[in-house]
Amino acid sequence: MTNDEFEEKETTSASDANGPPPLDDVIEDIVDAIAEEQVTDSEVEAGQEQEIEAVEEIVEELTVEQQLAQSRDNNMRLLAEIDNLRKRSQREMQQQLKYAALPVISEMLSVIDDLHRTLEASQSGGDVEAFTGGVEIVVQSFTSVLEKHQCLAIKAEVGEAFDVKLHEAISLQPSDQFGENVILAVVQQGYQMHDRVIRPSQVVVSSGLAADEAASGE
């Protein structure tokens, strides 16, 4: 055995005789192992966080799409309700226009009844006065119906001033009694409802004194 081999054998024997490795070496090995485990755990946690963020993004996208879908559905329902309301309003308006004259017609039936009674009286050989009285009753009934619905006769009497807003002059005649623009005769009675003229009263209007009388007056 050489001297080198003898020294190596002694060194090994001395190490075995000294017992386990030093404590510092063991602690250092443990710290290194823990550090490796922490690095591994950090990588795992980072991967988990990325997965969670990806899932949250997907959920958020789905939530936005669901909200948009719900908004579209709500808009469609609102549009349908508006369309139904419009159609219902149109139907109600058509019904109102269709039967707008119903109250007046209902009250006019009594006037027709009076006319029939007057005709029956005239056909049964009644006298003229009775027939005239029946006609007067019908006229009064008809006038009452009109007045009830604020349809009033336009005042137009002989001797009153002509009003272009209420009267319609169908002719001009000289007059030895009235001056210009004075009503001489009422040809047809006019009517107005509230402040609206339904038809003006047709009248004959004075053009002033006759030419001969005007000349003689001068």
C-alpha positions in Angstrom: 0.0 0.0 0.0 1.4 3.4 -0.9 1.6 6.4 1.3 -1.3 8.2 -0.6 -3.6 5.3 -0.3 -2.9 5.1 3.4 -3.6 8.7 4.0 -6.9 8.6 2.0 -8.0 5.6 4.1 -7.1 7.3 7.3 -9.1 10.4 6.2 -12.2 8.3 5.4 -11.9 6.5 8.6 -11.5 9.7 10.5 -14.7 11.1 8.8 -16.7 8.0 9.7 -15.4 8.2 13.2 -16.5 11.8 13.6 -20.3 10.9 13.1 -23.1 12.7 11.1 -22.5 15.8 8.9 -22.4 19.2 10.6 -25.7 21.0 11.6 -25.1 24.0 9.3 -25.0 21.7 6.3 -28.2 20.1 7.3 -30.0 23.5 7.8 -28.7 24.7 4.5 -30.0 21.7 2.8 -33.4 22.1 4.4 -33.6 25.9 3.5 -32.7 25.0 -0.1 -35.5 22.4 -0.2 -38.1 24.8 1.2 -37.1 27.4 -1.3 -37.6 25.0 -4.1 -41.0 24.1 -2.7 -42.0 27.8 -2.4 -40.9 28.4 -6.0 -43.1 25.4 -7.0 -46.0 26.7 -4.9 -45.7 30.2 -6.4 -45.8 28.8 -9.9 -48.8 26.7 -9.0 -50.6 29.7 -7.5 -49.7 31.9 -10.5 -51.2 29.3 -12.8 -54.3 29.0 -10.7 -54.7 32.8 -10.7 -54.4 32.9 -14.5 -57.1 30.2 -14.7 -59.4 32.1 -12.4 -58.9 35.3 -14.3 -59.7 33.5 -17.6 -62.9 32.0 -16.1 -63.9 35.4 -14.7 -63.4 36.9 -18.2 -65.6 34.2 -19.7 -68.2 34.7 -17.1 -68.1 38.5 -17.6 -68.5 38.0 -21.4 -71.4 35.7 -20.9 -73.0 38.2 -18.4 -72.6 41.0 -20.9 -74.2 38.9 -23.6 -77.0 37.9 -21.3 -77.6 41.6 -20.4 -77.7 42.5 -24.1 -80.1 39.7 -24.8 -82.3 40.8 -21.9 -82.2 44.4 -23.1 -83.2 43.3 -26.6 -86.0 41.2 -25.2 -87.2 44.1 -23.1 -87.0 46.4 -26.1 -89.0 44.0 -28.2 -91.7 43.7 -25.5 -91.8 47.5 -25.1 -92.2 48.0 -28.9 -95.0 45.3 -28.9 -96.8 47.1 -26.1 -96.5 50.4 -27.8 -97.8 48.9 -31.1 -100.7 47.3 -29.2 -101.5 50.6 -27.5 -101.4 52.5 -30.8 -103.8 50.0 -32.4 -106.1 50.0 -29.5 -106.2 53.9 -29.5 -106.9 53.8 -33.3 -109.8 51.4 -32.7 -111.2 53.5 -29.9 -110.9 56.6 -32.0 -112.6 55.0 -34.9 -115.4 53.8 -32.7 -115.8 57.3 -31.2 -115.9 58.9 -34.7 -118.3 56.2 -35.9 -120.8 56.9 -33.2 -120.1 60.5 -32.5 -123.5 61.6 -33.7 -125.3 59.0 -31.6 -126.4 61.4 -28.8 -127.9 63.8 -31.3 -129.5 61.1 -33.3 -131.1 59.6 -30.2 -132.7 63.0 -29.3 -133.8 63.6 -32.9 -135.9 60.5 -32.8 -138.5 62.3 -30.7 -138.6 65.1 -33.4 -139.3 62.4 -36.0 -142.1 61.0 -33.8 -143.7 64.5 -33.7 -143.5 64.7 -37.5 -145.2 61.4 -37.9 -148.0 62.4 -35.5 -148.4 65.7 -37.4 -148.7 63.8 -40.7 -151.2 61.4 -39.3 -153.3 64.3 -38.0 -153.2 66.0 -41.4 -154.2 62.8 -43.2 -157.1 62.2 -40.9 -158.8 65.4 -42.0 -157.6 67.7 -39.3 -158.0 71.4 -39.8 -155.2 73.7 -40.9 -154.8 75.2 -37.4 -154.2 71.8 -35.9 -151.7 71.0 -38.6 -149.9 74.3 -38.1 -149.8 73.8 -34.4 -148.2 70.3 -34.9 -145.5 71.8 -37.2 -144.8 74.4 -34.6 -144.3 71.7 -32.0 -141.9 69.9 -34.2 -139.9 73.0 -34.8 -139.7 73.7 -31.1 -138.6 70.2 -30.4 -135.9 70.4 -33.1 -134.7 73.7 -31.8 -134.5 72.4 -28.3 -132.3 69.5 -29.4 -130.0 71.9 -31.2 -129.8 74.3 -28.3 -129.0 71.4 -25.9 -125.9 70.7 -28.1 -124.9 74.4 -28.1 -126.1 74.8 -31.7 -127.8 78.2 -31.7 -129.4 80.3 -34.4 -127.4 83.3 -35.5 -129.3 86.5 -34.8 -130.3 88.1 -38.1 -133.2 90.6 -38.1 -134.4 93.2 -40.4 -132.9 96.6 -39.6 -129.7 95.2 -38.0 -126.2 95.9 -39.3 -124.7 93.4 -41.7 -121.9 91.4 -40.1 -119.6 89.7 -42.6 -118.5 87.1 -39.9 -122.1 85.9 -39.3 -124.1 86.9 -42.4 -123.9 86.1 -46.1 -125.2 88.8 -48.5 -126.9 87.1 -51.4 -128.1 90.4 -52.9 -128.0 94.2 -52.6 -131.1 96.3 -52.9 -131.6 100.0 -52.6 -133.8 101.0 -49.7 -135.8 104.1 -48.9 -135.9 103.1 -45.3 -132.4 101.9 -44.3 -128.9 103.1 -45.2 -126.0 101.0 -46.5 -125.1 97.6 -45.0 -128.4 97.1 -43.2 -130.3 93.8 -43.4 -133.5 94.1 -45.4 -134.6 90.5 -45.3 -133.5 87.1 -43.9 -133.6 84.4 -46.6 -132.1 81.5 -44.6 -131.4 81.2 -40.9 -127.8 80.6 -40.0 -126.4 78.5 -37.0 -123.3 78.4 -35.0 -121.9 75.9 -32.5 -120.1 77.6 -29.6 -117.9 80.1 -31.4 -117.8 78.4 -34.8 -120.2 79.3 -37.6 -121.8 76.2 -39.1 -123.4 78.2 -41.8 -124.0 82.0 -42.0 -127.4 83.5 -42.2 -128.3 84.4 -45.8 -129.6 87.9 -46.0 -130.5 90.7 -48.4 -128.5 93.9 -47.7 -129.4 97.5 -48.3 -127.2 99.3 -50.7 -128.5 102.7 -49.5 -131.1 105.1 -50.8 -132.4 104.7 -54.3 -130.6 106.9 -56.9 -133.6 109.1 -57.6 -134.2 109.7 -54.0 -130.6 110.4 -53.4 -130.6 112.9 -56.3 -133.8 114.6 -55.1 -132.3 114.9 -51.6 -129.4 116.8 -53.0 
